[in-house]
Amino acid sequence: MAYAKREGIDPTRMIDLGIWTLLSGIVGAKLLLVLVELPYYWRHKMEILYNWRSAGVFYGGFVLACAVGLWYVHRTRLPLARTADAVA
């Protein structure tokens, strides 16, 4: 947060960015798991909600979190390079 402040980025927007990417990462991981194992989840629909058995596929969450993060940066007109530097 301190680095974001020094770079002139609103800290509340950075928190919002973190929340958006965290939630979209969880959804993306589960979504890709369901798509990859579609025949299984077609027969066992309630198991989609069972996160204790299998939470998801990592790269599904990574891809969706990156996409949503870029969307959020574009939507709020945050400077991409400085925001990426603050996130790193």
N, CA, C and O atoms as a Tinker XYZ file with bonds, in Angstrom:
   352  protein
     1  N      0.801000   -1.186000    0.000000    73     2
     2  CA     0.000000    0.000000    0.000000    64     1     3
     3  C      0.853000    1.264000    0.000000    63     2     4     5
     4  O      0.525000    2.242000   -0.672000    81     3
     5  N      1.929000    1.241000    0.742000    73     3     6
     6  CA     2.774000    2.432000    0.810000    64     5     7
     7  C      3.359000    2.746000   -0.561000    63     6     8     9
     8  O      3.455000    3.910000   -0.949000    81     7
     9  N      3.750000    1.705000   -1.292000    73     7    10
    10  CA     4.297000    1.930000   -2.628000    64     9    11
    11  C      3.232000    2.504000   -3.548000    63    10    12    13
    12  O      3.521000    3.388000   -4.355000    81    11
    13  N      2.017000    2.016000   -3.436000    73    11    14
    14  CA     0.928000    2.538000   -4.262000    64    13    15
    15  C      0.693000    4.011000   -3.953000    63    14    16    17
    16  O      0.475000    4.808000   -4.865000    81    15
    17  N      0.735000    4.377000   -2.674000    73    15    18
    18  CA     0.564000    5.783000   -2.303000    64    17    19
    19  C      1.675000    6.641000   -2.888000    63    18    20    21
    20  O      1.423000    7.726000   -3.412000    81    19
    21  N      2.919000    6.144000   -2.795000    73    19    22
    22  CA     4.050000    6.904000   -3.347000    64    21    23
    23  C      3.914000    7.090000   -4.846000    63    22    24    25
    24  O      4.332000    8.113000   -5.389000    81    23
    25  N      3.332000    6.110000   -5.517000    73    23    26
    26  CA     3.162000    6.190000   -6.970000    64    25    27
    27  C      1.922000    6.981000   -7.371000    63    26    28    29
    28  O      1.663000    7.161000   -8.560000    81    27
    29  N      1.165000    7.450000   -6.404000    73    27    30
    30  CA    -0.018000    8.248000   -6.692000    64    29    31
    31  C     -1.247000    7.425000   -7.045000    63    30    32    33
    32  O     -2.157000    7.914000   -7.714000    81    31
    33  N     -1.274000    6.179000   -6.596000    73    31    34
    34  CA    -2.415000    5.303000   -6.859000    64    33    35
    35  C     -3.256000    5.231000   -5.589000    63    34    36    37
    36  O     -2.727000    5.039000   -4.494000    81    35
    37  N     -4.555000    5.387000   -5.743000    73    35    38
    38  CA    -5.476000    5.346000   -4.612000    64    37    39
    39  C     -5.436000    3.968000   -3.949000    63    38    40    41
    40  O     -5.702000    2.966000   -4.612000    81    39
    41  N     -5.110000    3.896000   -2.657000    73    39    42
    42  CA    -5.024000    2.592000   -1.982000    64    41    43
    43  C     -6.338000    1.814000   -1.973000    63    42    44    45
    44  O     -6.324000    0.583000   -2.010000    81    43
    45  N     -7.466000    2.510000   -1.926000    73    43    46
    46  CA    -8.741000    1.787000   -1.941000    64    45    47
    47  C     -8.963000    1.090000   -3.281000    63    46    48    49
    48  O     -9.583000    0.028000   -3.332000    81    47
    49  N     -8.472000    1.669000   -4.341000    73    47    50
    50  CA    -8.572000    0.997000   -5.646000    64    49    51
    51  C     -7.683000   -0.237000   -5.695000    63    50    52    53
    52  O     -8.028000   -1.228000   -6.338000    81    51
    53  N     -6.548000   -0.179000   -5.022000    73    51    54
    54  CA    -5.677000   -1.357000   -4.972000    64    53    55
    55  C     -6.335000   -2.481000   -4.164000    63    54    56    57
    56  O     -6.219000   -3.654000   -4.520000    81    55
    57  N     -7.014000   -2.126000   -3.092000    73    55    58
    58  CA    -7.733000   -3.133000   -2.313000    64    57    59
    59  C     -8.857000   -3.729000   -3.151000    63    58    60    61
    60  O     -9.057000   -4.944000   -3.161000    81    59
    61  N     -9.589000   -2.869000   -3.853000    73    59    62
    62  CA   -10.655000   -3.359000   -4.733000    64    61    63
    63  C    -10.097000   -4.274000   -5.816000    63    62    64    65
    64  O    -10.700000   -5.298000   -6.139000    81    63
    65  N     -8.964000   -3.913000   -6.368000    73    63    66
    66  CA    -8.320000   -4.751000   -7.379000    64    65    67
    67  C     -7.976000   -6.120000   -6.796000    63    66    68    69
    68  O     -8.176000   -7.144000   -7.450000    81    67
    69  N     -7.468000   -6.139000   -5.591000    73    67    70
    70  CA    -7.145000   -7.408000   -4.942000    64    69    71
    71  C     -8.371000   -8.271000   -4.698000    63    70    72    73
    72  O     -8.330000   -9.486000   -4.894000    81    71
    73  N     -9.449000   -7.653000   -4.276000    73    71    74
    74  CA   -10.685000   -8.411000   -4.035000    64    73    75
    75  C    -11.236000   -8.970000   -5.342000    63    74    76    77
    76  O    -11.626000  -10.136000   -5.406000    81    75
    77  N    -11.269000   -8.139000   -6.384000    73    75    78
    78  CA   -11.754000   -8.599000   -7.694000    64    77    79
    79  C    -10.920000   -9.759000   -8.218000    63    78    80    81
    80  O    -11.468000  -10.749000   -8.701000    81    79
    81  N     -9.606000   -9.645000   -8.126000    73    79    82
    82  CA    -8.764000  -10.715000   -8.667000    64    81    83
    83  C     -8.843000  -11.977000   -7.816000    63    82    84    85
    84  O     -8.808000  -13.084000   -8.353000    81    83
    85  N     -8.949000  -11.830000   -6.510000    73    83    86
    86  CA    -9.071000  -13.007000   -5.643000    64    85    87
    87  C    -10.353000  -13.784000   -5.950000    63    86    88    89
    88  O    -10.320000  -14.999000   -6.143000    81    87
    89  N    -11.464000  -13.081000   -5.991000    73    87    90
    90  CA   -12.741000  -13.751000   -6.250000    64    89    91
    91  C    -12.802000  -14.343000   -7.655000    63    90    92    93
    92  O    -13.306000  -15.450000   -7.844000    81    91
    93  N    -12.291000  -13.611000   -8.631000    73    91    94
    94  CA   -12.319000  -14.150000   -9.996000    64    93    95
    95  C    -11.355000  -15.319000  -10.144000    63    94    96    97
    96  O    -11.594000  -16.209000  -10.960000    81    95
    97  N    -10.288000  -15.337000   -9.384000    73    95    98
    98  CA    -9.386000  -16.483000   -9.414000    64    97    99
    99  C    -10.052000  -17.743000   -8.891000    63    98   100   101
   100  O     -9.871000  -18.827000   -9.446000    81    99
   101  N    -10.815000  -17.599000   -7.829000    73    99   102
   102  CA   -11.542000  -18.750000   -7.280000    64   101   103
   103  C    -12.587000  -19.242000   -8.275000    63   102   104   105
   104  O    -12.713000  -20.444000   -8.512000    81   103
   105  N    -13.330000  -18.315000   -8.852000    73   103   106
   106  CA   -14.370000  -18.689000   -9.825000    64   105   107
   107  C    -13.749000  -19.304000  -11.072000    63   106   108   109
   108  O    -14.251000  -20.305000  -11.585000    81   107
   109  N    -12.664000  -18.717000  -11.563000    73   107   110
   110  CA   -12.020000  -19.243000  -12.766000    64   109   111
   111  C    -11.450000  -20.633000  -12.573000    63   110   112   113
   112  O    -11.523000  -21.467000  -13.476000    81   111
   113  N    -10.887000  -20.890000  -11.413000    73   111   114
   114  CA   -10.338000  -22.218000  -11.132000    64   113   115
   115  C    -11.443000  -23.266000  -11.113000    63   114   116   117
   116  O    -11.291000  -24.347000  -11.683000    81   115
   117  N    -12.533000  -22.950000  -10.469000    73   115   118
   118  CA   -13.645000  -23.896000  -10.395000    64   117   119
   119  C    -14.307000  -24.056000  -11.764000    63   118   120   121
   120  O    -14.692000  -25.164000  -12.138000    81   119
   121  N    -14.442000  -22.972000  -12.505000    73   119   122
   122  CA   -15.067000  -23.031000  -13.825000    64   121   123
   123  C    -14.281000  -23.922000  -14.774000    63   122   124   125
   124  O    -14.868000  -24.731000  -15.492000    81   123
   125  N    -12.973000  -23.785000  -14.784000    73   123   126
   126  CA   -12.175000  -24.631000  -15.666000    64   125   127
   127  C    -12.221000  -26.089000  -15.216000    63   126   128   129
   128  O    -12.234000  -26.990000  -16.055000    81   127
   129  N    -12.246000  -26.329000  -13.924000    73   127   130
   130  CA   -12.375000  -27.704000  -13.436000    64   129   131
   131  C    -13.677000  -28.331000  -13.925000    63   130   132   133
   132  O    -13.691000  -29.478000  -14.371000    81   131
   133  N    -14.759000  -27.583000  -13.842000    73   131   134
   134  CA   -16.050000  -28.108000  -14.292000    64   133   135
   135  C    -16.036000  -28.333000  -15.797000    63   134   136   137
   136  O    -16.586000  -29.327000  -16.270000    81   135
   137  N    -15.426000  -27.439000  -16.556000    73   135   138
   138  CA   -15.365000  -27.613000  -18.010000    64   137   139
   139  C    -14.510000  -28.809000  -18.408000    63   138   140   141
   140  O    -14.851000  -29.536000  -19.341000    81   139
   141  N    -13.409000  -29.012000  -17.710000    73   139   142
   142  CA   -12.527000  -30.138000  -18.030000    64   141   143
   143  C    -13.190000  -31.465000  -17.662000    63   142   144   145
   144  O    -13.060000  -32.451000  -18.388000    81   143
   145  N    -13.886000  -31.487000  -16.555000    73   143   146
   146  CA   -14.545000  -32.704000  -16.071000    64   145   147
   147  C    -16.058000  -32.635000  -16.271000    63   146   148   149
   148  O    -16.822000  -33.077000  -15.414000    81   147
   149  N    -16.481000  -32.085000  -17.393000    73   147   150
   150  CA   -17.902000  -31.853000  -17.637000    64   149   151
   151  C    -18.768000  -33.107000  -17.536000    63   150   152   153
   152  O    -19.830000  -33.035000  -16.919000    81   151
   153  N    -18.383000  -34.245000  -18.100000    73   151   154
   154  CA   -19.253000  -35.429000  -17.962000    64   153   155
   155  C    -19.501000  -35.826000  -16.500000    63   154   156   157
   156  O    -20.607000  -36.224000  -16.136000    81   155
   157  N    -18.465000  -35.713000  -15.677000    73   155   158
   158  CA   -18.622000  -36.064000  -14.260000    64   157   159
   159  C    -19.575000  -35.092000  -13.567000    63   158   160   161
   160  O    -20.506000  -35.507000  -12.876000    81   159
   161  N    -19.331000  -33.792000  -13.759000    73   159   162
   162  CA   -20.155000  -32.796000  -13.081000    64   161   163
   163  C    -21.556000  -32.718000  -13.675000    63   162   164   165
   164  O    -22.467000  -32.213000  -13.018000    81   163
   165  N    -21.750000  -33.194000  -14.875000    73   163   166
   166  CA   -23.087000  -33.249000  -15.453000    64   165   167
   167  C    -23.945000  -34.257000  -14.674000    63   166   168   169
   168  O    -25.143000  -34.050000  -14.480000    81   167
   169  N    -23.315000  -35.340000  -14.238000    73   167   170
   170  CA   -24.027000  -36.361000  -13.460000    64   169   171
   171  C    -24.118000  -36.006000  -11.977000    63   170   172   173
   172  O    -25.065000  -36.401000  -11.297000    81   171
   173  N    -23.138000  -35.264000  -11.482000    73   171   174
   174  CA   -23.083000  -34.924000  -10.049000    64   173   175
   175  C    -23.063000  -33.403000   -9.889000    63   174   176   177
   176  O    -22.040000  -32.830000   -9.515000    81   175
   177  N    -24.165000  -32.767000  -10.165000    73   175   178
   178  CA   -24.215000  -31.298000  -10.193000    64   177   179
   179  C    -23.931000  -30.633000   -8.842000    63   178   180   181
   180  O    -23.325000  -29.562000   -8.795000    81   179
   181  N    -24.356000  -31.246000   -7.775000    73   179   182
   182  CA   -24.146000  -30.638000   -6.456000    64   181   183
   183  C    -22.675000  -30.631000   -6.046000    63   182   184   185
   184  O    -22.277000  -29.830000   -5.200000    81   183
   185  N    -21.880000  -31.495000   -6.623000    73   183   186
   186  CA   -20.464000  -31.542000   -6.253000    64   185   187
   187  C    -19.675000  -30.344000   -6.780000    63   186   188   189
   188  O    -18.517000  -30.157000   -6.409000    81   187
   189  N    -20.281000  -29.548000   -7.626000    73   187   190
   190  CA   -19.630000  -28.313000   -8.063000    64   189   191
   191  C    -19.383000  -27.410000   -6.855000    63   190   192   193
   192  O    -18.394000  -26.679000   -6.813000    81   191
   193  N    -20.264000  -27.462000   -5.897000    73   191   194
   194  CA   -20.152000  -26.615000   -4.704000    64   193   195
   195  C    -19.221000  -27.177000   -3.644000    63   194   196   197
   196  O    -18.894000  -26.476000   -2.687000    81   195
   197  N    -18.787000  -28.416000   -3.786000    73   195   198
   198  CA   -17.947000  -29.059000   -2.777000    64   197   199
   199  C    -16.482000  -28.682000   -2.991000    63   198   200   201
   200  O    -15.765000  -29.358000   -3.729000    81   199
   201  N    -16.049000  -27.619000   -2.356000    73   199   202
   202  CA   -14.666000  -27.175000   -2.520000    64   201   203
   203  C    -13.673000  -28.025000   -1.741000    63   202   204   205
   204  O    -12.477000  -27.975000   -2.026000    81   203
   205  N    -14.125000  -28.791000   -0.781000    73   203   206
   206  CA   -13.203000  -29.615000    0.002000    64   205   207
   207  C    -12.756000  -30.851000   -0.762000    63   206   208   209
   208  O    -11.769000  -31.476000   -0.375000    81   207
   209  N    -13.440000  -31.219000   -1.821000    73   207   210
   210  CA   -13.013000  -32.364000   -2.629000    64   209   211
   211  C    -12.019000  -31.934000   -3.703000    63   210   212   213
   212  O    -10.968000  -32.552000   -3.870000    81   211
   213  N    -12.354000  -30.887000   -4.416000    73   211   214
   214  CA   -11.430000  -30.338000   -5.411000    64   213   215
   215  C    -11.781000  -28.874000   -5.612000    63   214   216   217
   216  O    -12.911000  -28.532000   -5.962000    81   215
   217  N    -10.802000  -28.022000   -5.384000    73   215   218
   218  CA   -11.054000  -26.585000   -5.423000    64   217   219
   219  C    -11.039000  -26.032000   -6.834000    63   218   220   221
   220  O    -11.786000  -25.099000   -7.131000    81   219
   221  N    -10.212000  -26.579000   -7.712000    73   219   222
   222  CA   -10.177000  -26.061000   -9.068000    64   221   223
   223  C     -8.858000  -26.311000   -9.756000    63   222   224   225
   224  O     -7.965000  -26.974000   -9.228000    81   223
   225  N     -8.762000  -25.760000  -10.952000    73   223   226
   226  CA    -7.565000  -25.881000  -11.773000    64   225   227
   227  C     -6.821000  -24.549000  -11.694000    63   226   228   229
   228  O     -7.397000  -23.499000  -11.977000    81   227
   229  N     -5.556000  -24.587000  -11.313000    73   227   230
   230  CA    -4.783000  -23.371000  -11.054000    64   229   231
   231  C     -4.800000  -22.400000  -12.224000    63   230   232   233
   232  O     -5.103000  -21.220000  -12.044000    81   231
   233  N     -4.481000  -22.875000  -13.409000    73   231   234
   234  CA    -4.332000  -21.940000  -14.520000    64   233   235
   235  C     -5.667000  -21.351000  -14.957000    63   234   236   237
   236  O     -5.680000  -20.295000  -15.588000    81   235
   237  N     -6.780000  -21.987000  -14.650000    73   235   238
   238  CA    -8.085000  -21.377000  -14.906000    64   237   239
   239  C     -8.275000  -20.147000  -14.037000    63   238   240   241
   240  O     -8.747000  -19.110000  -14.501000    81   239
   241  N     -7.901000  -20.275000  -12.773000    73   239   242
   242  CA    -7.982000  -19.142000  -11.870000    64   241   243
   243  C     -7.001000  -18.047000  -12.221000    63   242   244   245
   244  O     -7.319000  -16.861000  -12.133000    81   243
   245  N     -5.807000  -18.447000  -12.618000    73   243   246
   246  CA    -4.782000  -17.468000  -12.983000    64   245   247
   247  C     -5.209000  -16.647000  -14.196000    63   246   248   249
   248  O     -5.086000  -15.422000  -14.202000    81   247
   249  N     -5.707000  -17.326000  -15.212000    73   247   250
   250  CA    -6.102000  -16.631000  -16.444000    64   249   251
   251  C     -7.271000  -15.688000  -16.182000    63   250   252   253
   252  O     -7.246000  -14.537000  -16.617000    81   251
   253  N     -8.292000  -16.165000  -15.477000    73   251   254
   254  CA    -9.440000  -15.296000  -15.220000    64   253   255
   255  C     -9.073000  -14.145000  -14.290000    63   254   256   257
   256  O     -9.560000  -13.030000  -14.478000    81   255
   257  N     -8.231000  -14.384000  -13.297000    73   255   258
   258  CA    -7.814000  -13.307000  -12.397000    64   257   259
   259  C     -7.023000  -12.241000  -13.149000    63   258   260   261
   260  O     -7.210000  -11.049000  -12.903000    81   259
   261  N     -6.149000  -12.647000  -14.054000    73   259   262
   262  CA    -5.400000  -11.674000  -14.861000    64   261   263
   263  C     -6.333000  -10.876000  -15.763000    63   262   264   265
   264  O     -6.191000   -9.659000  -15.892000    81   263
   265  N     -7.283000  -11.562000  -16.383000    73   263   266
   266  CA    -8.223000  -10.880000  -17.277000    64   265   267
   267  C     -9.082000   -9.880000  -16.510000    63   266   268   269
   268  O     -9.289000   -8.757000  -16.970000    81   267
   269  N     -9.576000  -10.279000  -15.358000    73   267   270
   270  CA   -10.400000   -9.376000  -14.553000    64   269   271
   271  C     -9.551000   -8.237000  -13.994000    63   270   272   273
   272  O    -10.022000   -7.103000  -13.909000    81   271
   273  N     -8.321000   -8.521000  -13.617000    73   271   274
   274  CA    -7.432000   -7.461000  -13.150000    64   273   275
   275  C     -7.169000   -6.422000  -14.226000    63   274   276   277
   276  O     -7.199000   -5.222000  -13.955000    81   275
   277  N     -6.913000   -6.874000  -15.438000    73   275   278
   278  CA    -6.716000   -5.930000  -16.546000    64   277   279
   279  C     -7.988000   -5.147000  -16.836000    63   278   280   281
   280  O     -7.938000   -3.947000  -17.104000    81   279
   281  N     -9.131000   -5.831000  -16.782000    73   279   282
   282  CA   -10.404000   -5.143000  -16.987000    64   281   283
   283  C    -10.600000   -4.053000  -15.929000    63   282   284   285
   284  O    -11.019000   -2.942000  -16.250000    81   283
   285  N    -10.296000   -4.374000  -14.666000    73   283   286
   286  CA   -10.481000   -3.409000  -13.587000    64   285   287
   287  C     -9.545000   -2.212000  -13.754000    63   286   288   289
   288  O     -9.956000   -1.068000  -13.559000    81   287
   289  N     -8.308000   -2.472000  -14.110000    73   287   290
   290  CA    -7.347000   -1.382000  -14.323000    64   289   291
   291  C     -7.819000   -0.484000  -15.462000    63   290   292   293
   292  O     -7.727000    0.740000  -15.368000    81   291
   293  N     -8.320000   -1.081000  -16.528000    73   291   294
   294  CA    -8.821000   -0.298000  -17.664000    64   293   295
   295  C    -10.077000    0.486000  -17.275000    63   294   296   297
   296  O    -10.213000    1.661000  -17.615000    81   295
   297  N    -10.987000   -0.173000  -16.564000    73   295   298
   298  CA   -12.261000    0.450000  -16.190000    64   297   299
   299  C    -12.057000    1.642000  -15.260000    63   298   300   301
   300  O    -12.753000    2.650000  -15.393000    81   299
   301  N    -11.127000    1.546000  -14.333000    73   299   302
   302  CA   -10.896000    2.621000  -13.372000    64   301   303
   303  C     -9.808000    3.586000  -13.831000    63   302   304   305
   304  O     -9.459000    4.524000  -13.114000    81   303
   305  N     -9.281000    3.354000  -15.015000    73   303   306
   306  CA    -8.255000    4.219000  -15.617000    64   305   307
   307  C     -6.999000    4.344000  -14.744000    63   306   308   309
   308  O     -6.392000    5.411000  -14.659000    81   307
   309  N     -6.628000    3.249000  -14.109000    73   307   310
   310  CA    -5.371000    3.226000  -13.362000    64   309   311
   311  C     -4.215000    3.082000  -14.345000    63   310   312   313
   312  O     -4.367000    2.427000  -15.376000    81   311
   313  N     -3.068000    3.677000  -14.051000    73   311   314
   314  CA    -1.908000    3.497000  -14.935000    64   313   315
   315  C     -1.406000    2.052000  -14.855000    63   314   316   317
   316  O     -1.039000    1.572000  -13.783000    81   315
   317  N     -1.394000    1.373000  -15.990000    73   315   318
   318  CA    -1.108000   -0.063000  -16.009000    64   317   319
   319  C      0.282000   -0.385000  -15.464000    63   318   320   321
   320  O      0.421000   -1.268000  -14.618000    81   319
   321  N      1.301000    0.311000  -15.932000    73   319   322
   322  CA     2.672000   -0.016000  -15.528000    64   321   323
   323  C      2.883000    0.224000  -14.030000    63   322   324   325
   324  O      3.462000   -0.617000  -13.342000    81   323
   325  N      2.421000    1.354000  -13.532000    73   323   326
   326  CA     2.606000    1.653000  -12.104000    64   325   327
   327  C      1.758000    0.737000  -11.226000    63   326   328   329
   328  O      2.180000    0.350000  -10.137000    81   327
   329  N      0.567000    0.393000  -11.701000    73   327   330
   330  CA    -0.286000   -0.522000  -10.937000    64   329   331
   331  C      0.328000   -1.914000  -10.887000    63   330   332   333
   332  O      0.347000   -2.553000   -9.835000    81   331
   333  N      0.828000   -2.380000  -12.022000    73   331   334
   334  CA     1.476000   -3.695000  -12.050000    64   333   335
   335  C      2.705000   -3.707000  -11.154000    63   334   336   337
   336  O      2.980000   -4.708000  -10.493000    81   335
   337  N      3.440000   -2.615000  -11.125000    73   335   338
   338  CA     4.609000   -2.520000  -10.259000    64   337   339
   339  C      4.195000   -2.544000   -8.783000    63   338   340   341
   340  O      4.862000   -3.169000   -7.959000    81   339
   341  N      3.107000   -1.870000   -8.458000    73   339   342
   342  CA     2.633000   -1.855000   -7.072000    64   341   343
   343  C      2.107000   -3.225000   -6.652000    63   342   344   345
   344  O      2.269000   -3.624000   -5.499000    81   343
   345  N      1.486000   -3.938000   -7.572000    73   343   346
   346  CA     0.971000   -5.274000   -7.259000    64   345   347
   347  C      2.121000   -6.246000   -7.048000    63   346   348   349
   348  O      2.058000   -7.099000   -6.162000    81   347
   349  N      3.155000   -6.128000   -7.842000    73   347   350
   350  CA     4.295000   -7.041000   -7.743000    64   349   351
   351  C      5.020000   -6.803000   -6.441000    63   350   352
   352  O      6.015000   -7.470000   -6.158000    81   351
